Protein backbone atom coordinates (compact mmCIF):
# COMPACT_ATOMS: atom_id res chain seq x y z
CA UNK A 1 0.00 0.00 0.00
CA UNK A 2 2.82 2.37 0.91
CA UNK A 3 4.64 1.68 -2.35
CA UNK A 4 1.48 2.26 -4.35
CA UNK A 5 1.02 5.68 -2.73
CA UNK A 6 4.64 6.61 -3.45
CA UNK A 7 4.29 5.42 -7.06
CA UNK A 8 1.12 7.45 -7.58
CA UNK A 9 2.71 10.52 -6.00
CA UNK A 10 5.80 10.27 -8.19
CA UNK A 11 3.78 9.64 -11.34
CA UNK A 12 1.80 12.84 -10.79
CA UNK A 13 4.93 14.95 -10.43
CA UNK A 14 6.76 16.19 -13.47
CA UNK A 15 10.43 15.56 -14.08
CA UNK A 16 11.10 19.26 -13.64
CA UNK A 17 9.60 19.24 -10.15
CA UNK A 18 11.58 16.14 -9.19
CA UNK A 19 14.77 17.68 -10.55
CA UNK A 20 14.23 20.88 -8.55
CA UNK A 21 13.38 18.95 -5.40
CA UNK A 22 16.30 16.59 -5.78
CA UNK A 23 18.78 19.38 -6.37
CA UNK A 24 17.43 21.34 -3.39
CA UNK A 25 17.72 18.24 -1.21
CA UNK A 26 21.24 17.52 -2.47
CA UNK A 27 22.30 21.12 -1.90
CA UNK A 28 20.80 21.05 1.59
CA UNK A 29 22.57 17.77 2.38
CA UNK A 30 25.92 19.16 1.28
CA UNK A 31 25.32 22.49 3.02
CA UNK A 32 24.22 20.78 6.24
CA UNK A 33 27.86 19.99 6.92
CA UNK A 34 28.16 23.68 7.85
CA UNK A 35 24.99 23.70 9.97
CA UNK A 36 21.41 24.91 9.40
CA UNK A 37 22.49 28.11 7.68
CA UNK A 38 24.69 26.14 5.32
CA UNK A 39 21.81 23.78 4.57
CA UNK A 40 19.59 26.72 3.66
CA UNK A 41 22.27 28.18 1.40
CA UNK A 42 22.88 24.75 -0.14
CA UNK A 43 19.19 24.26 -0.87
CA UNK A 44 19.05 27.71 -2.44
CA UNK A 45 22.12 26.87 -4.50
CA UNK A 46 20.49 23.66 -5.74
CA UNK A 47 17.35 25.50 -6.80
CA UNK A 48 19.41 28.23 -8.50
CA UNK A 49 21.42 25.61 -10.37
CA UNK A 50 18.28 23.94 -11.74
CA UNK A 51 16.75 27.30 -12.66
CA UNK A 52 19.90 28.25 -14.53
CA UNK A 53 19.95 24.90 -16.36
CA UNK A 54 16.29 25.23 -17.38
CA UNK A 55 16.40 28.94 -18.13
CA UNK A 56 15.51 29.92 -21.67
CA UNK A 57 16.27 33.61 -22.01
CA UNK A 58 14.37 34.31 -25.27
CA UNK A 59 11.13 32.96 -23.80
CA UNK A 60 11.46 35.11 -20.71
CA UNK A 61 12.12 38.21 -22.79
CA UNK A 62 9.11 37.47 -25.00
CA UNK A 63 6.73 37.03 -22.07
CA UNK A 64 7.99 39.70 -19.71
CA UNK A 65 10.08 41.96 -21.88
CA UNK A 66 13.68 42.94 -21.58
CA UNK A 67 15.61 44.98 -19.07
CA UNK A 68 14.53 45.57 -15.48
CA UNK A 69 11.13 43.86 -15.86
CA UNK A 70 12.76 40.55 -16.83
CA UNK A 71 15.23 40.82 -13.97
CA UNK A 72 12.48 41.54 -11.46
CA UNK A 73 10.42 38.62 -12.80
CA UNK A 74 13.34 36.20 -12.54
CA UNK A 75 14.29 37.42 -9.07
CA UNK A 76 10.71 37.12 -7.85
CA UNK A 77 10.43 33.61 -9.25
CA UNK A 78 13.73 32.58 -7.67
CA UNK A 79 12.84 33.98 -4.23
CA UNK A 80 9.44 32.29 -4.35
CA UNK A 81 10.95 28.93 -5.31
CA UNK A 82 13.64 29.14 -2.63
CA UNK A 83 11.07 30.19 -0.02
CA UNK A 84 8.77 27.29 -0.83
CA UNK A 85 11.58 24.74 -0.66
CA UNK A 86 12.85 26.25 2.59
CA UNK A 87 9.35 26.02 4.04
CA UNK A 88 9.04 22.41 2.94
CA UNK A 89 12.49 21.23 4.05
CA UNK A 90 12.96 23.15 7.31
CA UNK A 91 9.40 23.70 8.56
CA UNK A 92 7.04 20.97 7.37
CA UNK A 93 9.47 18.06 7.03
CA UNK A 94 10.69 18.22 10.67
CA UNK A 95 7.08 18.10 11.85
CA UNK A 96 6.86 14.58 10.45
CA UNK A 97 9.43 13.34 12.96
CA UNK A 98 8.82 12.72 16.64
CA UNK A 99 11.67 15.04 17.67
CA UNK A 100 10.28 17.85 15.50
CA UNK A 101 6.83 17.60 17.04
CA UNK A 102 8.38 17.49 20.52
CA UNK A 103 10.41 20.61 19.78
CA UNK A 104 7.29 22.51 18.70
CA UNK A 105 5.45 21.33 21.81
CA UNK A 106 8.32 22.48 24.06
CA UNK A 107 8.58 25.79 22.17
CA UNK A 108 4.97 26.66 22.97
CA UNK A 109 5.40 25.68 26.64
CA UNK A 110 8.12 28.23 27.37
CA UNK A 111 5.94 30.03 29.90
CA UNK A 112 6.17 26.99 32.20
CA UNK A 113 9.98 26.83 32.29
CA UNK A 114 10.71 29.40 35.03
CA UNK A 115 11.17 27.90 38.46
CA UNK A 116 10.07 29.44 41.74
CA UNK A 117 13.71 29.66 42.81
CA UNK A 118 14.50 31.87 39.79
CA UNK A 119 11.53 34.11 40.56
CA UNK A 120 12.61 34.45 44.21
CA UNK A 121 16.16 35.34 43.20
CA UNK A 122 14.94 38.05 40.85
CA UNK A 123 12.51 39.36 43.46
CA UNK A 124 15.23 39.67 46.11
CA UNK A 125 17.49 41.40 43.57
CA UNK A 126 14.77 43.91 42.74
CA UNK A 127 14.07 44.51 46.45
CA UNK A 128 17.75 45.31 47.06
CA UNK A 129 17.79 47.66 44.08
CA UNK A 130 14.63 49.39 45.27
CA UNK A 131 16.02 49.91 48.78
CA UNK A 132 19.27 51.26 47.30
CA UNK A 133 17.35 53.75 45.16
CA UNK A 134 15.24 54.85 48.13
CA UNK A 135 18.35 55.44 50.27
CA UNK A 136 19.98 57.46 47.47
CA UNK A 137 16.80 59.46 47.03
CA UNK A 138 16.54 60.22 50.76
CA UNK A 139 20.25 61.23 50.83
CA UNK A 140 19.65 63.62 47.94
CA UNK A 141 16.67 65.20 49.76
CA UNK A 142 18.73 65.69 52.95
CA UNK A 143 21.49 67.47 51.01
CA UNK A 144 19.01 69.97 49.59
Order of alpha helices (4+ residues) and beta strands (2+ residues): alpha-alpha-alpha-alpha-alpha-alpha-alpha
